[in-house]
Amino acid sequence: MSIVTIIGSGMMGAAMARPASDNGHHVRLAGSPLDNFIIDALKAGKDHPTLKRSFAGVSGEFYSADELEPALKGADVVVAGISSFGVDWFADHVLPLLAPGTLVVSITKGLRLEADDSLQIFPRYFASRRPDVDFAAVGGPCICFELFDRRQTMVCYCGEKMEAVRKARSVFATSYYHIMCSDDAVGVECSAALKNAYAMGVSLAVGLAEREKGIADARGITENCIPGAPDLNPVYNPQAALFAQSCLEMRRFVDLMGGNGNFVAGLPGAGDLYVTVFGGRTRRLGTLLGRGMTYSQVREALSGVTLEAAAIITRAAEFLRRAQKSGKADPKLFPLMMHMDSILNAESPAAPDWDAFGGF
């Protein structure tokens, strides 16, 4: 039995407690500074406030962000379950507390734009802060509710040390949580991060179709993240075209980053993109922008919702512009990415240039 400490008690971090507990490991679920209301509810024996599930069958304890030291003491495996906006907090406050040789499994999706104009995946950033700690990361289609409910799920664990990746797999793999392993951390992590960005792009088509019905505001958009949100004007050809363009641009991007672009056709890319456009915050973001709302209006309508897709798009587009100056990239090969950036950061209207799409 291992001690598995999950840092970040949001929905996906909390869902990771299920397979770890089912495998007989002792789970400690610790909140970030934003998670006090979740930890307070779980300590009181209540359901998880956002996952809407009981933790009565999970073996372990709950810790607030002020209790990191006892939460991490003796931990064999630590899950980084924070959002991309909490990466620096995790590096500053959690990594220094880890014993050498601890295995960190990151489920956080995103990319860092560095001062030297490079993009860096989170596991490499963490490793630069603690080279004596082992790191693995997770990519692939995994809706938190379904994992917690033991639905059949298949993902990819990656890392630059296969021994660490296989150890992570041995801790979490179950009869319902199936794990492929890869040493191409760049290919997997870039695909997993970019699908969040492009899920917004595909969802633009949902809003554009709804705009045809006169829906130009935030009506029908709820604060929950339950998948399966209905299209108020079911039109799918535009969504399919944007899905295909997203996969094309993701492959080009992964190749540019030095990863294996073939991952885009698998679990970390197209597989994860598929589930992400069915519901959740990124779908709501793209839908509202497609309806014609500005990004400022959308932020107000979705106040309190972490919009990680916006951060990824902004960083990826800026990376492409900087890489163009050095002759390493051509932003014209990423018309959907650059259009999404203009929607977010120049408040341009959602109006895809369909004739700019396509290619191989």
C-alpha positions in Angstrom: 0.0 0.0 0.0 1.2 3.5 -0.9 0.3 6.8 0.5 -1.1 9.0 -2.3 -1.5 12.7 -1.6 -3.6 14.6 -4.1 -3.0 18.4 -4.1 -6.0 20.2 -5.5 -9.4 19.0 -4.4 -11.3 20.2 -7.5 -13.3 17.8 -9.5 -10.6 16.0 -11.4 -8.2 15.9 -8.5 -10.9 14.5 -6.3 -11.9 11.9 -9.0 -8.3 10.6 -9.0 -9.0 9.4 -5.4 -11.3 6.7 -6.7 -8.8 4.5 -8.6 -6.1 5.0 -6.0 -8.5 4.0 -3.2 -9.9 1.1 -5.2 -6.3 -0.2 -5.5 -5.9 -0.3 -1.8 -3.8 2.9 -1.4 -4.3 5.4 1.4 -5.5 8.7 -0.1 -5.0 12.1 1.3 -7.0 14.8 -0.5 -5.5 18.3 0.1 -7.0 21.5 -1.1 -5.3 24.4 -2.7 -5.9 27.9 -1.2 -9.1 28.1 -3.4 -10.5 24.8 -2.1 -11.3 25.5 1.5 -15.1 25.1 1.0 -14.5 21.7 -0.6 -12.3 20.4 2.2 -14.6 21.8 4.9 -17.6 20.0 3.3 -15.7 16.7 3.0 -14.4 16.9 6.6 -18.0 17.4 7.7 -19.1 14.2 5.9 -20.9 16.0 3.1 -20.8 15.3 -0.6 -18.1 17.0 -2.7 -19.7 20.4 -3.5 -18.8 20.5 -7.2 -18.3 16.8 -8.1 -21.6 16.1 -6.3 -20.4 12.7 -5.1 -20.0 11.1 -1.7 -16.5 10.1 -0.5 -17.8 7.6 2.0 -16.2 4.8 0.0 -12.8 6.4 -0.4 -10.0 5.4 2.1 -8.2 8.4 3.4 -8.4 11.9 5.0 -8.8 15.5 3.9 -6.5 18.4 4.5 -6.7 22.2 3.9 -4.0 24.2 2.2 -2.8 25.2 5.7 -2.1 21.5 6.4 0.3 20.7 3.5 3.1 19.4 5.7 1.1 16.6 7.4 -0.7 15.9 4.1 2.7 15.3 2.4 4.5 13.6 5.2 5.6 10.1 4.1 3.7 10.4 0.7 4.9 7.9 -1.9 3.0 9.5 -4.8 1.8 13.1 -5.1 -0.8 14.2 -7.7 -0.6 17.7 -8.9 -4.3 18.4 -9.3 -4.2 22.2 -9.4 -5.4 24.3 -12.4 -2.8 25.8 -14.7 -3.1 29.0 -12.8 -1.8 27.2 -9.6 1.3 25.8 -11.2 3.7 28.4 -9.6 1.9 28.0 -6.2 2.5 24.2 -6.5 6.2 24.7 -7.4 6.7 27.2 -4.6 4.8 25.6 -1.8 4.5 21.9 -2.5 7.7 20.8 -4.3 10.0 22.0 -1.5 8.2 19.7 0.9 8.7 16.5 -1.1 11.3 13.9 -0.2 13.8 13.1 -2.9 12.6 10.3 -5.1 8.9 11.1 -4.6 6.8 10.4 -7.7 4.7 13.4 -8.8 1.8 12.7 -11.3 0.6 15.9 -13.0 -3.0 16.0 -14.2 -2.7 19.8 -14.8 -3.0 20.9 -18.5 -1.2 23.8 -20.0 2.0 25.3 -21.4 4.4 27.9 -20.0 5.7 30.7 -22.2 9.3 31.2 -21.1 11.5 34.3 -21.3 13.6 32.7 -24.1 10.4 32.5 -26.2 10.1 28.8 -25.8 7.0 26.9 -24.7 7.5 24.4 -21.8 5.4 21.6 -20.6 4.6 21.6 -16.9 6.5 18.3 -16.0 9.7 19.8 -17.3 9.1 23.0 -15.4 8.5 21.0 -12.2 11.7 19.0 -12.9 13.7 22.1 -13.3 12.6 23.1 -9.8 13.1 19.6 -8.2 15.5 17.5 -10.3 15.6 14.9 -7.5 11.9 14.1 -7.8 10.3 11.9 -10.5 7.5 13.2 -12.7 4.8 11.7 -14.8 1.8 13.3 -16.5 -1.6 12.3 -17.7 -3.3 13.0 -21.1 -6.5 11.6 -22.6 -10.3 11.7 -22.5 -11.3 11.5 -18.8 -14.5 13.2 -17.5 -14.2 13.4 -13.8 -17.7 12.3 -13.0 -17.3 9.2 -15.1 -13.9 8.2 -13.6 -15.3 8.6 -10.1 -18.3 6.5 -11.1 -16.0 3.8 -12.5 -16.9 4.2 -16.1 -14.5 2.6 -18.6 -11.8 5.2 -19.2 -8.6 5.1 -21.3 -5.8 7.6 -20.9 -2.0 8.0 -21.6 0.6 8.4 -18.8 3.8 9.9 -20.0 7.2 11.0 -18.7 10.9 11.1 -19.6 11.6 8.3 -17.2 9.6 5.2 -18.1 10.3 3.7 -14.7 8.4 6.5 -13.1 5.6 6.3 -15.7 5.2 2.5 -15.1 5.1 3.1 -11.3 2.3 5.7 -11.7 0.4 3.2 -13.9 0.8 0.5 -11.2 -0.7 2.8 -8.6 -3.8 4.0 -10.6 -4.6 1.4 -13.3 -7.8 -0.5 -12.5 -10.3 -2.7 -14.3 -12.1 0.5 -15.5 -9.1 3.0 -15.6 -6.9 1.8 -18.5 -3.5 3.4 -18.9 -1.2 3.5 -21.9 2.5 4.5 -21.3 4.8 6.7 -23.4 8.2 8.4 -23.0 7.1 11.2 -25.4 6.1 13.7 -22.7 6.1 16.6 -25.2 3.8 14.8 -27.6 1.3 13.8 -25.0 1.4 17.0 -22.9 1.2 19.4 -25.9 -1.7 17.4 -27.3 -3.5 17.4 -23.9 -3.0 21.2 -23.5 -3.9 22.2 -27.0 -7.2 20.3 -27.0 -8.4 22.7 -24.3 -7.7 25.6 -26.7 -9.2 24.0 -29.7 -12.3 22.8 -27.8 -13.2 26.5 -27.6 -12.7 26.7 -31.4 -15.0 23.8 -32.1 -17.6 25.2 -29.7 -17.7 28.5 -31.7 -19.8 26.6 -34.2 -22.3 25.7 -31.5 -22.8 29.4 -30.7 -22.7 30.5 -34.3 -25.6 28.2 -35.0 -27.5 29.3 -32.0 -27.0 33.0 -33.1 -29.0 32.1 -36.2 -31.9 31.4 -33.8 -31.5 34.9 -32.2 -29.7 33.7 -29.2 -27.0 36.3 -28.6 -26.6 36.3 -24.8 -25.8 33.9 -22.0 -29.3 32.3 -21.7 -29.2 28.6 -21.0 -25.5 28.6 -19.8 -25.3 27.1 -16.3 -22.5 27.1 -13.8 -22.2 23.4 -13.6 -19.8 21.3 -15.6 -22.0 18.3 -16.3 -21.4 17.1 -19.9 -24.1 16.6 -22.4 -25.2 20.2 -22.8 -27.8 20.4 -25.6 -27.2 22.4 -28.8 -30.1 24.9 -29.0 -29.8 24.7 -32.8 -28.3 21.3 -33.8 -26.0 22.0 -36.7 -23.0 19.7 -37.0 -21.2 20.3 -40.3 -19.5 23.4 -39.1 -18.5 21.7 -35.8 -17.0 18.8 -37.8 -15.0 21.2 -40.0 -13.6 23.0 -37.0 -12.8 19.7 -35.3 -10.8 18.5 -38.3 -9.0 21.9 -38.5 -8.2 21.7 -34.8 -6.6 18.2 -35.2 -4.6 19.5 -38.2 -3.3 22.5 -36.3 -2.6 20.4 -33.2 -0.5 18.0 -35.2 1.5 20.9 -36.8 2.0 22.4 -33.3 3.1 19.2 -31.7 5.6 18.6 -34.6 6.9 22.2 -34.1 7.4 21.5 -30.4 9.5 18.4 -31.2 6.8 15.8 -30.1 5.2 13.0 -32.1 2.3 14.5 -33.9 0.7 11.1 -34.2 -0.5 11.5 -30.6 -3.0 14.1 -31.9 -4.9 11.3 -33.6 -5.1 9.3 -30.4 -6.2 9.6 -26.8 -4.3 12.9 -25.8 -5.5 14.8 -28.9 -8.6 13.9 -30.8 -9.9 11.6 -28.0 -9.7 14.2 -25.4 -11.0 16.9 -27.8 -14.0 14.7 -28.4 -15.2 14.6 -24.8 -14.3 18.3 -24.1 -16.6 19.7 -26.7 -19.6 17.9 -25.2 -19.8 20.0 -22.1 -18.0 22.0 -19.4 -16.5 25.4 -19.1 -14.6 25.4 -22.4 -17.7 24.5 -24.4 -19.5 27.3 -22.6 -16.7 29.8 -23.4 -16.7 29.0 -27.1 -20.5 28.8 -27.3 -21.0 32.3 -25.8 -18.3 33.8 -28.1 -19.9 32.2 -31.1 -23.3 33.7 -30.1 -21.6 37.1 -30.5 -20.7 38.1 -27.0 -17.3 39.7 -26.4 -14.7 38.0 -24.3 -15.3 40.7 -21.6 -19.0 39.9 -21.5 -18.3 36.2 -21.4 -15.9 36.6 -18.4 -18.6 38.5 -16.6 -21.2 35.8 -17.5 -18.9 33.0 -16.3 -17.6 34.8 -13.3 -15.8 32.4 -11.0 -15.1 29.8 -13.7 -11.5 29.1 -14.5 -11.0 29.6 -18.2 -7.8 27.7 -18.8 -8.4 27.6 -22.6 -8.0 31.3 -22.8 -4.6 31.2 -21.2 -3.4 28.4 -23.4 -4.6 30.2 -26.6 -2.9 33.4 -25.6 0.4 31.7 -24.8 0.3 29.5 -27.9 -0.5 32.4 -30.3 2.3 34.6 -28.8 4.7 31.7 -29.1 3.8 31.5 -32.8 4.3 35.2 -33.3 7.7 35.1 -31.6 8.7 32.0 -33.5 7.8 33.7 -36.8 10.4 36.4 -36.1 13.1 33.7 -35.9 11.8 31.8 -38.9 10.8 28.8 -36.9 7.0 29.0 -37.5 4.4 30.4 -39.8 1.2 31.6 -38.0 -0.6 31.3 -41.3 -0.5 27.6 -40.8 -2.6 28.0 -37.6 -5.5 30.2 -38.8 -8.0 28.8 -36.2 -5.5 29.4 -33.3 -4.8 32.9 -34.5 -8.5 33.7 -34.9 -9.2 32.4 -31.4 -6.5 34.7 -30.1 -8.0 37.7 -31.9 -11.4 36.9 -30.4 -10.0 36.8 -26.9 -7.4 39.5 -27.0 -8.6 41.9 -29.6 -12.4 41.2 -29.0 -12.8 40.4 -32.7 -16.2 38.8 -33.6 -16.3 35.1 -34.1 -16.1 34.7 -37.9 -13.9 31.8 -38.9 -12.2 32.2 -42.3 -13.3 28.8 -43.7 -11.3 29.3 -46.9 -8.1 29.5 -44.8 -8.7 26.0 -43.4 -7.5 22.6 -44.7 -4.2 21.1 -45.8 -2.2 18.2 -44.6 
